[in-house]
Amino acid sequence: MEWRPFYFDGNQVFDEINSREDWREVVEIYKEIHRLDDRECADFLRRAKYNPGSEERYGMPRFGFYAEYIGPKTLGEWADREKVNLYI
């Protein structure tokens, strides 16, 4: 599986996710804060919504939990379509 970069915008992490290792760091941070296991945390983060037009403006999709992230797809839906495994 080839990694597809995306931007993640959350309270604790807001940065480009350019590799599986970058994603692992995000999961570890959120796991500790929310006291979740790997699977629960990945499921939580996969619910982040898409920022419409972000690929055109920034060259990569952006996902997050803030008001400007209004869908129509989630990070999980995008990852499934792009065959990016977000489970650690």
VONUZA-381008 format. One record per residue (C-alpha): residue number from 1; residue in three letters; x, y, z. Coordinates in pm, 1 decimal. Each point is the difference from the previous one (the first is absolute). Layout:
torba bami east north up
NUM ALA X Y Z $
...
//
This chain:
torba bami east north up
1 MET 0.0 0.0 0.0 $
2 GLU 131.6 340.2 -95.7 $
3 TRP -66.0 284.7 241.4 $
4 ARG -202.7 297.9 -126.0 $
5 PRO 82.6 322.3 186.9 $
6 PHE -275.0 202.2 164.4 $
7 TYR -28.8 278.5 254.3 $
8 PHE -150.2 -70.4 341.1 $
9 ASP -136.5 288.2 204.8 $
10 GLY -89.5 -78.3 358.8 $
11 ASN 47.0 163.3 338.2 $
12 GLN 312.1 -198.6 82.0 $
13 VAL 143.0 -52.5 -348.0 $
14 PHE -15.7 223.3 -306.6 $
15 ASP 247.8 -94.8 -267.5 $
16 GLU 61.9 -181.8 -325.9 $
17 ILE -9.9 -376.6 40.0 $
18 ASN 253.4 -116.1 -256.6 $
19 SER 64.3 -354.2 119.0 $
20 ARG -133.6 -286.3 207.1 $
21 GLU 247.5 103.3 271.3 $
22 ASP -152.3 350.8 8.4 $
23 TRP -344.2 -157.8 38.3 $
24 ARG 122.9 -230.0 278.2 $
25 GLU 111.1 309.4 195.6 $
26 VAL -347.0 154.5 -37.2 $
27 VAL -168.3 -318.9 121.1 $
28 GLU 235.2 -26.4 298.6 $
29 ILE -73.2 359.0 106.7 $
30 TYR -377.4 -43.5 -21.5 $
31 LYS 11.9 -345.0 164.4 $
32 GLU 163.5 145.3 307.5 $
33 ILE -231.2 299.2 26.3 $
34 HIS -323.3 -194.5 -51.5 $
35 ARG 113.9 -326.0 161.6 $
36 LEU -86.0 -209.3 -305.6 $
37 ASP 159.9 -309.2 -146.5 $
38 ASP 145.3 1.6 -353.7 $
39 ARG -321.1 -104.5 -174.2 $
40 GLU -228.6 231.7 196.5 $
41 CYS 231.7 291.9 -63.1 $
42 ALA 25.1 -66.1 -373.4 $
43 ASP -380.5 -27.6 -19.7 $
44 PHE -32.3 334.2 182.7 $
45 LEU 252.2 176.1 -226.8 $
46 ARG -153.3 -148.5 -316.0 $
47 ARG -312.6 209.3 75.8 $
48 ALA 188.3 324.1 -74.5 $
49 LYS -181.0 190.3 -275.2 $
50 TYR 133.9 129.7 -329.9 $
51 ASN 71.9 366.6 -70.6 $
52 PRO -165.8 59.8 -339.7 $
53 GLY 233.2 137.6 -263.5 $
54 SER 310.7 -73.4 204.1 $
55 GLU 160.1 -216.1 -268.3 $
56 GLU -23.2 282.9 -250.9 $
57 ARG 126.0 263.4 246.8 $
58 TYR 267.3 -200.7 182.1 $
59 GLY 86.9 -288.8 -230.9 $
60 MET -123.4 -262.5 246.1 $
61 PRO -323.6 -79.6 180.2 $
62 ARG -47.2 148.0 345.6 $
63 PHE -201.1 -168.1 275.7 $
64 GLY -87.8 122.0 345.5 $
65 PHE -254.5 63.7 270.2 $
66 TYR -41.2 378.7 -30.4 $
67 ALA -297.9 191.7 -143.2 $
68 GLU 149.5 41.1 -350.2 $
69 TYR 20.4 -378.8 -35.8 $
70 ILE -350.1 -62.7 -126.1 $
71 GLY 35.7 -309.4 -216.5 $
72 PRO -141.2 -154.9 -211.5 $
73 LYS 250.7 -278.0 70.4 $
74 THR 189.6 -108.0 307.5 $
75 LEU 364.3 -90.5 38.2 $
76 GLY -104.5 -364.7 30.9 $
77 GLU -201.5 5.8 -322.1 $
78 TRP 284.7 170.1 -184.6 $
79 ALA 255.3 -248.4 142.0 $
80 ASP -212.6 -299.4 -99.1 $
81 ARG -42.1 132.9 -354.5 $
82 GLU 372.6 79.7 -30.0 $
83 LYS 98.2 -329.5 166.1 $
84 VAL 186.2 176.1 282.8 $
85 ASN -4.9 -214.4 313.4 $
86 LEU -52.7 223.2 302.8 $
87 TYR 4.5 -288.8 246.4 $
88 ILE 326.6 -46.2 188.6 $
//
